[in-house]
Amino acid sequence: MTAAVAVADEVALPKKRSRVLSKFLKNKSAVVGAVIVLFFVLAAIIGPYLAPFDPIKPSFTSIRKAPSAMFWFGTDELGRDMFSRMLWGARASIMAGVVSVAIAILLGVPFGLVSGYFGGWVDAVISRATDAMLAIPFLIFAIALAAFLGPSLTNAMIAIGLSAMPIFIRLTRGQVLSVKAEDYVEGARAIGLPDFWILLRYVLPNVLPPILVQGTLTIATAIIAEASLSFLGLGQQPPNPSWGSMLNTAKNFMDQAPWMSVFPGGAIFLIVLGFNLLGDGLRDALDPREQ
């Protein structure tokens, strides 16, 4: 009987994955979001090797040149090629979004698992601490942490990750409260399995889909936060490029060189739009109520 159930599960799992993929591909906006994200990720990975100019080397004979055949996106106030800086900046901005969310998930999910599963005073302490952190606006919290840690891209990623952590604690806790009442979790407890194994084997896999969706959406928020911190001088430091630091410089030349703000601003808009569309598509595809 057990063997038959195991075989049935092995057959059902690929069918479920196929259903999820099929539903995702039918969502045109989700596919558009995935294409946008893939484009920028590829640009971040291979773009720096294709950059026609050194992104940090000034050229005082090419200061604030308009877009042309030589300088596709024009040049900045120091004569540096904007196209090359955009490619290198993509790596910094996307890495900031992904690493920040990874920090938030790695720190937040364990707290959420413990809080939701064990309850009692552990849940009360973690929940009240989470409520206190959520009471502070996300960007204000990130700015305060980044200012405390010091201006750098690494510290900005840590600050954004810690600021986003309460979101994943709250989400994971809510999902665990629902999952731990299921029969298979009660059965695992009844046969004496240790709590750590139950959390790792039975609870965590069933709370991952909403965490994946929230992570995708939070990457977009983290990219905006990194751009904001860099705009304030708390993120990527000159002369190294990021889209936010490029906007910080461009604000002084809006009339003389508008292209300095158009291209990094447009890139931030598109990558955030892409992650939001991708996250919405994943949410719809993974929603069990619509399977």
N, C-alpha and C positions, 0 to 999 in steps of 0.2 A: 504493500500500500504506500509506504514512504517513498520507495523508488519510483512508483508511478507519479506521485505528486511532484517529485524532483524533476522528472522528465517533462511533466506538464509545465512546470515553471520555466525550464530551459527553453521550451518551445514558445511560451508566451512572451518572454522578455524581448527577443528580437522583433516580434510582432509589435510590441508596444513601442520600441525604439523607432521602428519603421513608421508607425502611426504619427509619432511626435515629429519626425523629420518631414513627413509628407504634409502635415498640417502647417509646419513652419514655412515650407517652400511655397505653400498656397497663399501665404500672407505676403502680399507684394511689398508693403511698407517695411516688413521685417527683412525681406531679402535686400531691399535698397539699403537699409541700415547696415546689414552685414557686409555688403559690397563697399560702402563708404568706410567702415571700420577696417576692412581688409586692405583697402587702398592706402590708408594712412599708416597702418602697421607695416606694410611692405615699404612705404616711403621711409619710415623710421629705421627699418632694418638695412635696406640696401641703398637708400638715398644718399647717405654720407659718402659712400664710395663713388657715387656718380656726380657729386657736387663739382661744378666746373671751377670754383674758386675756393680759396681758404676762407672759412666763415669768420675768422677773427683778425685777419690781416687787413689793416687799413690801406686805402689807396687815395691819397689826397688830390689826385688828378681826376677822380671819378665821384666826387662828393654829390650826393642827392641827384644822381642821374635818373631820368625817367625810364620806365620799361622800354627795352629795345631788343634788337636781335642779339646783342652781346650780353646785356643784363636783362633777362626775361622779366624779373620782378622789380627792376630798378636797383638802386643802391641806397645806402643809409647815410647818416650824417658824417660818417668816417670813410665813405667810399667802399664799404663792404657789400658784396653781392647779396641781395635780399633772397634770391632763390636758394643759394647755398646755405644761408642762415635759416631759411625755412625748413630745409631738409634736416639740418642738424637740430633745430629747435623741436621738430616733430619727435625726435628720440627722447629729448628731455621731458616734453610735456606728456607724452603717452606713458613713458616710464613712471612719471610722477603719479599719474592716475592709477596705473595698475599696481604699483608697489604700495601706494597708500591704502588701496582697498584690500590688498593682501594682508597688510598689517592689521587693518580693522577686523578682517575675518579671522585671522589666526589668534587674535586676542579676544574678540567678542564672542565667537561661537563656543569655545569651551566654557566661558562664564554663563552663557545662555543655557547650555546643556545641563550644567550643574544646578543652576537656579531652577529650571523647570522640572528636572527629574527628582531632585531631593526635597524641594520645598522647604517648609519650616523657616527657621531663623536664617539659614543660608540664603534662601530665596528672598527673604525680607531685606537682608543687608545688601545683596546685589541689586535688587530692584530699586531700593531707595537711592543707592549711589548712581544707578543708571538714570533715574528720574532727575537727580540733581544735575547730571551732565547734560541731559536733554533740555533742561530749562535754559541753558545758555545757547543762544543762536550759533549754528554750526560754524559760520564763517568768522564770527567774533571769537569763538573758542580757538579756532585754528590760528587766527592772527595773534592772539595772546600767547599761545604755545610757541609759535614760530619766533615771536619777539623774545620770549624767554630763552629759547634754545640758541638763538643767533641766526643771522641770515645765511642760508645756504640751501641748495636743492635737497640735500639729505635731511636736514632739519625740517624743511617744509613738508617733505613726505611723511616724516614721523608725526608732525603736528596734525596734518590732515587725517592720517590713519587713526590717531588717538581720538580726534574729534568725531570721526565716523563710527568708532567702535560701539557706542551705545545703541546705534540703530540695529546692529547685528545681534547685540545682547537681547534686546527687546524682541526682535523677530524670532530668534532661535528659541527663546523661552516660550513664546506663544505656541510655536510649532510643537515643541516637546510636550507641553501640557496636553495637547491633542493626541499626540502619538502614544504617550505612555499609558493611556487608557485602553489601547487596542488589545485584542485578545492575544496576539503573538508576543507582546511584551509581558503581559500577565503570565502567559505560559512559560516564558523564559525565567521569570522570577520564581514560578512554582517549582521548577526543576532544579533550582538552586544556583543558577548561573550568577557570577559576580556582577555587581553593578557596572563596573568599568567595561566588561565585555558586552553587557546589554546595551550600554550607551554607544559603544563603538560599532557593534554588529547589527543592532536592530533599530536603534533610534536615529543615529546620525545619518545613515543612508536615506531615511524617509523624510528628513528635514532639509536635505541638500537642495532640491529643486527651487524652493522659494529663496534660499540663500544665494543660489546662482543668479537668479533673476535680479534680486536686490543688488548683488555685487556688480552686475552689468550696468544697472542704472546709476549706481554710486560712482562708478568710474567717470561718468560724464560730470557729475558734481565735483569730483576730485580734480578733474582737469580744469574746471572753472576756478576752483579754489586755488590751485597752483598758479594759474594765470593771475589771479587777484593778488596773491602773495608776492609774485615776481613783479607785478605792477607797483606794489608798495615797497619794493626793494628788499623783501624778506625771502625771496625764492632764489632762483638761478642768478648768480652774480656775474656781472660783466667781466671779461668780454664774451663769455660763453653764452650762446643764444638759447632762449626758450621763447615761445610765442608770447607769454606774458611780459617778459623783460623787453621784448621788441616793441610791444605796445607802450610800455612805460617810456621808452625813448621816443616813440613816434608821436606821443601827445604834444611834444614841443615843436613839431613840424607839420601840423595838420594842414596848414595853408600852403607851405612851400613844397612839401613832399607827401601828398595824401596816400600814395601807394605804400608808404612805410607802415600805415595802420590798416589799410584795406586787406592786405594779404594775410598777416597773422590773425586779424580779427575774423576774417572769413574762414580761415582754417579752424579756429576754435569753434565757430558756429557749426561748421559741417561735422567735425568729429563729435561734438556733443549731440547734435541731431542724430548722427549715426548710432551712437550708443543708446540713446533713448528709444529709437525705433527698434533696435536689436533687442533691448530689454523687454519692450512691450510684446514683441513677437515671441520671445521665449516664454513670457508669462502666459500668453494665450495657448502656446503649444503644450506647455507642461501642466496646464490647469486640468486636474482630474475630473472636474465636473463637466468638461467638454470632450472627454475621451469617448 
